[in-house]
Amino acid sequence: MNLISFYLPQFHEIPENNDAWGKGFTEWTNVKKSKPLYWGHYQPREPFNDNYYNLLDEEVIRWQAQLATKAGIYGFCFYHYWFEGRMVLEKPIYNLLNDKTVHINYCMAWANESWTKTWHGAGGEKEILIPQTYGREEEWEKHYLYFLDYFRDDRYIKNQNRPVLLIYRLKNIPEFNEMIQYWNMRAKKDGFDGVYIISMNMHREHVDKSIWVNGSVDFEPNRTKAEMLRQVTWLTPHDNKKCILNRFAMKTISYNKINKKMLESKHSKGQYRAVFINFDDSPRRGVKGIITRGANPNNFKKYLLKNIQKTVEEDNEYLFINAWNEWGEGNYLEPDKKYKDSYLKVIQETMDNYKKQLKKRG
């Protein structure tokens, strides 16, 4: 059983974001301007030692890899953006590919959505900056050849000699079966046993049925959050006199309740669970955000252990963690000023105990 943590590469400037949001925009922009919306609301979230890193600095991924592997994390799952040959946010994983001295396993999750200007609660109609299209065989070949350099890396995560590739929205791909069949054919010609496709389940009823889908992962808390919003707690100024908001209500969800709901799901072989650190997208969405209450290292430890136990019982190879560095959602393992490296220590202690139990079983 291996832990794989989702990894957001949006911590460096790119022309697309500079054009849309202004010169210098990165994920840190939203994080730095965040403010508490009610008494006791943990914002802004500040990295330990003010480490507002730039992912174009190649030493950053080395530091991240050292933290992750020390804690017992097997690998990162990088979000990948591809628009018929045009890429964005591709440099961090490219730098990793070309520096074999960084010791971390990794795979990719294709975030196959149009690149839009309106995101994170900016309001109004979405302005599409780069449409997500898929093409046909010529385009599939170009995309496969891009993947191939990474697939050939010994650090790239493989399941029975099949490079692992997550896809965000399978249903958006018109000729999904044909495309994955083509990629499998090409991968076998290149010495692999195919490509191991994992769908990212966004809703509790979401199940992708295709002979070319090898597995699925519950993308939490998004998958369970939609259902839980029907039971949401609305925090209003009447509930909290020190609430900064004068005319808005905040949507809050109990961290314990959402985790208990997640654990109710039945999984079989190839249906991977995920744990999450926290969720608070108010840095991106402001008063339209959703906030979990009760997220802390002790609660995370409790649910991490339960999910590891269930993952082992279900005979699954991976447990996903959301996320390594989603600072704009308050969802990160990296050290911050409040908890320091407590979340990483929780993982290290839990994984050390798990490995000891494995040794006892022989």
C-alpha positions in Angstrom: 0.0 0.0 0.0 1.5 3.3 -1.2 0.6 6.9 -0.5 0.3 9.2 -3.6 -0.3 12.9 -3.0 -1.8 15.2 -5.6 0.5 18.1 -6.6 -0.5 21.5 -8.0 2.2 23.0 -10.3 0.7 26.6 -10.2 3.4 28.2 -8.1 5.3 30.0 -10.9 4.4 32.6 -13.5 3.0 31.7 -16.9 2.0 34.0 -19.7 -1.6 32.7 -19.6 -2.1 33.7 -16.0 -0.2 37.0 -16.4 -2.6 37.9 -19.3 -5.7 36.9 -17.4 -5.0 38.0 -13.9 -2.1 40.5 -14.1 1.7 40.3 -14.1 3.1 38.1 -11.4 0.0 35.9 -10.7 0.7 32.5 -9.1 -1.3 30.4 -6.6 0.4 32.5 -3.9 -1.4 35.6 -5.0 -4.8 34.3 -3.7 -3.2 32.8 -0.6 -1.5 36.1 0.4 -4.6 38.3 0.1 -6.9 35.9 2.0 -8.5 37.2 5.2 -10.5 35.6 8.0 -14.2 35.7 7.3 -15.4 35.0 10.9 -13.9 34.7 14.4 -11.6 31.7 14.6 -11.4 31.3 10.8 -7.8 30.2 10.1 -6.8 32.6 7.4 -4.4 33.7 6.0 -2.5 30.5 5.8 1.2 31.2 5.7 4.0 28.8 4.8 6.6 28.1 7.5 9.5 30.5 7.3 7.5 32.5 4.7 8.5 30.0 2.1 6.5 31.4 -0.8 8.5 29.3 -3.2 8.8 29.5 -7.0 8.6 26.1 -8.7 11.0 27.3 -11.4 13.7 27.1 -8.7 14.8 23.5 -9.2 15.8 23.2 -5.6 12.2 23.5 -4.5 11.2 20.1 -5.9 14.2 18.5 -4.2 13.1 20.0 -0.9 9.6 18.8 -1.4 10.7 15.3 -2.4 12.9 15.0 0.7 10.0 16.0 2.9 7.6 13.7 1.2 9.8 10.6 1.2 10.9 11.1 4.8 7.3 11.1 5.8 6.6 7.9 3.9 4.9 9.3 0.8 5.5 7.1 -2.2 5.0 9.7 -4.9 3.4 12.8 -6.3 0.6 13.0 -8.8 1.2 16.1 -10.9 -1.8 17.9 -12.6 -1.2 17.9 -16.3 -2.7 20.4 -18.8 -2.7 19.7 -22.5 -4.7 21.5 -25.2 -3.9 19.8 -28.5 -0.1 20.2 -28.1 -0.3 23.5 -26.1 0.8 23.0 -22.5 0.6 25.2 -19.4 2.3 24.7 -16.0 4.5 21.9 -17.5 7.9 23.2 -16.3 8.0 21.7 -12.8 7.5 18.2 -13.9 9.8 18.7 -16.8 12.5 19.9 -14.4 11.9 16.8 -12.3 12.2 14.5 -15.3 15.5 16.0 -16.2 17.0 15.8 -12.7 17.5 12.2 -11.8 19.1 13.2 -8.5 15.6 14.0 -7.1 14.3 10.8 -5.5 10.5 10.8 -5.7 8.1 8.7 -7.7 5.4 10.4 -9.6 2.6 10.1 -12.1 0.2 12.5 -13.8 -3.5 13.5 -13.6 -4.7 15.0 -16.9 -7.0 17.9 -15.8 -8.9 17.9 -19.1 -11.0 21.1 -18.8 -10.9 24.3 -20.8 -8.6 27.0 -19.4 -10.9 29.8 -18.3 -10.5 33.3 -17.0 -13.4 33.1 -14.6 -12.5 30.7 -11.8 -12.5 30.5 -8.1 -15.6 32.6 -7.7 -14.7 35.6 -9.8 -18.3 35.7 -11.0 -19.9 36.2 -14.4 -19.7 34.0 -17.4 -16.6 31.9 -18.0 -14.3 33.4 -20.6 -12.5 30.5 -22.3 -8.9 31.3 -22.8 -7.8 27.9 -24.2 -10.6 25.4 -25.2 -10.1 21.8 -24.2 -10.3 19.7 -27.4 -9.1 16.2 -28.1 -8.6 15.7 -31.8 -8.2 12.3 -33.3 -5.3 9.9 -34.0 -2.7 12.5 -35.1 -3.4 14.4 -31.9 -3.4 11.3 -29.7 0.0 10.4 -31.1 1.4 13.8 -30.2 0.0 13.5 -26.7 1.3 10.0 -26.3 4.8 10.9 -27.4 4.8 13.7 -24.8 3.9 11.1 -22.1 6.4 8.6 -23.4 9.5 10.5 -22.1 7.9 10.4 -18.6 6.7 6.8 -18.9 10.3 5.7 -19.6 11.5 7.4 -16.4 12.2 4.7 -13.7 10.6 7.0 -11.1 7.3 7.1 -13.1 4.7 5.0 -11.2 3.7 1.9 -13.0 1.1 -0.8 -12.2 2.3 -4.2 -13.5 4.5 -2.4 -16.1 1.6 -0.1 -17.1 2.3 3.7 -16.5 -0.4 5.1 -14.3 -2.4 8.0 -15.7 -5.3 9.6 -14.0 -8.0 11.5 -16.1 -10.2 14.1 -14.5 -13.3 14.0 -16.7 -13.4 10.9 -18.8 -17.0 11.7 -19.9 -15.8 14.9 -21.6 -13.7 12.9 -24.1 -15.9 12.1 -27.2 -13.7 9.2 -28.4 -12.3 8.1 -25.1 -12.3 4.3 -25.8 -10.6 4.8 -29.2 -8.0 7.2 -27.7 -7.1 4.9 -24.8 -7.1 1.9 -27.1 -4.6 3.7 -29.3 -2.4 4.7 -26.3 -2.4 1.1 -25.1 -1.3 -0.1 -28.5 1.5 2.4 -28.6 2.6 1.6 -25.1 2.8 -2.1 -25.9 5.0 -1.3 -28.9 7.3 0.6 -26.5 7.8 -2.2 -24.1 5.0 -1.6 -21.6 2.0 -3.7 -20.9 -0.4 -0.9 -21.7 -1.4 2.2 -19.8 -3.1 2.0 -16.4 -6.0 4.5 -16.6 -7.6 5.7 -13.3 -10.8 7.8 -13.5 -11.2 10.6 -10.9 -14.7 10.2 -9.4 -16.1 13.6 -8.7 -19.5 12.6 -7.4 -20.7 9.7 -5.3 -22.8 8.2 -8.2 -20.0 8.8 -10.7 -18.7 5.5 -12.1 -17.0 5.3 -15.4 -17.6 2.0 -17.1 -15.2 1.2 -19.9 -13.0 -1.8 -20.7 -10.2 0.8 -21.0 -10.6 2.1 -17.4 -8.4 0.1 -15.0 -9.3 1.9 -11.8 -11.0 4.8 -10.1 -10.1 7.2 -7.3 -12.6 9.0 -5.1 -11.5 12.7 -5.6 -12.2 13.8 -2.0 -13.5 15.9 -0.5 -15.2 16.9 -3.8 -16.9 13.5 -4.3 -18.6 13.5 -0.9 -18.9 17.3 -0.5 -21.6 17.7 -3.1 -23.9 15.4 -1.1 -22.9 16.9 2.2 -23.8 20.4 1.0 -27.4 19.3 1.4 -26.7 19.1 5.1 -24.6 22.2 5.2 -24.2 24.5 8.3 -24.8 28.1 7.4 -22.7 30.5 9.5 -24.3 33.9 9.6 -23.5 37.1 11.5 -26.4 36.1 13.8 -24.5 32.9 14.8 -21.3 34.8 15.5 -21.3 38.4 16.5 -17.6 38.7 15.5 -18.3 37.5 12.0 -16.7 40.0 9.6 -19.5 39.5 7.0 -22.4 41.9 7.2 -24.8 40.4 4.7 -23.3 37.0 3.6 -23.6 33.5 5.0 -20.7 31.1 4.9 -21.1 27.5 4.0 -19.3 25.2 6.5 -19.0 21.4 6.7 -17.9 19.3 9.6 -14.5 17.6 8.8 -15.5 14.7 11.0 -18.9 14.2 9.3 -17.5 14.3 5.8 -14.9 11.8 6.7 -17.4 9.4 8.3 -19.5 9.7 5.2 -16.4 8.9 3.0 -15.7 5.8 5.1 -19.2 4.4 4.4 -18.4 3.9 0.8 -17.8 0.3 -0.3 -14.7 -0.3 -2.5 -13.4 -3.2 -4.4 -10.1 -4.0 -6.1 -9.1 -1.0 -8.3 -11.4 1.5 -6.5 -9.0 3.7 -4.7 -9.7 5.8 -1.6 -8.5 9.3 -0.9 -8.0 11.3 2.2 -7.9 15.1 2.4 -6.1 17.4 4.8 -8.7 20.2 4.9 -10.9 22.2 2.6 -11.2 26.0 2.6 -11.4 27.7 -0.8 -12.2 31.1 0.5 -8.8 32.4 -0.7 -10.1 31.7 -4.2 -13.8 32.2 -3.8 -14.2 34.7 -0.9 -17.6 34.6 0.7 -18.8 32.0 -1.9 -16.3 29.5 -0.5 -16.9 26.3 1.4 -15.0 25.7 4.6 -14.5 22.5 6.7 -14.6 22.9 10.5 -12.6 20.7 12.7 -9.6 19.9 10.4 -6.4 19.4 12.4 -3.5 16.9 12.5 -5.1 14.7 15.2 -8.3 14.3 13.2 -6.4 13.7 10.0 -4.4 11.0 11.8 -7.6 9.2 12.9 -9.0 9.1 9.4 -5.7 8.4 7.7 -5.4 5.3 9.8 -8.9 4.1 9.0 -8.4 4.6 5.3 -5.1 2.7 5.3 -6.9 -0.2 7.1 -9.7 -0.2 4.6 -7.3 0.1 1.6 -5.3 -2.9 2.9 -8.6 -4.9 3.5 -9.7 -4.1 -0.1 -6.3 -5.3 -1.5 -5.6 -1.9 -3.2 -2.1 -0.7 -4.0 -2.7 3.1 -3.6 -4.2 5.5 -1.1 -4.3 9.1 -2.5 -3.9 12.2 -0.5 -5.4 15.5 -1.5 -3.1 17.4 -1.4 0.5 18.2 -1.2 0.2 21.9 -1.9 -3.3 23.1 -2.6 -2.7 26.2 -0.5 -5.6 28.1 -2.2 -7.9 25.4 -0.8 -6.3 25.2 2.7 -5.5 21.6 1.6 -1.7 21.0 2.0 0.8 18.8 3.7 3.7 21.3 3.5 4.7 23.0 6.8 2.9 26.2 7.8 3.2 28.7 10.6 0.4 27.2 12.7 1.0 23.4 12.5 4.6 23.4 11.4 5.3 19.9 10.0 2.7 18.2 12.1 0.8 16.7 9.2 4.0 15.2 7.8 4.8 13.8 11.2 1.4 12.2 11.4 2.0 10.4 8.0 5.5 9.3 9.1 4.3 7.9 12.4 1.3 6.1 10.7 3.4 4.7 7.9 6.1 3.5 10.3 3.5 1.7 12.4 2.0 0.2 9.2 5.4 -1.1 8.1 6.0 -2.6 11.5 2.7 -4.5 11.3 3.7 -5.8 7.8 6.9 -7.2 9.2 5.1 -8.9 12.1 2.8 -10.6 9.6 5.9 -11.9 7.7 
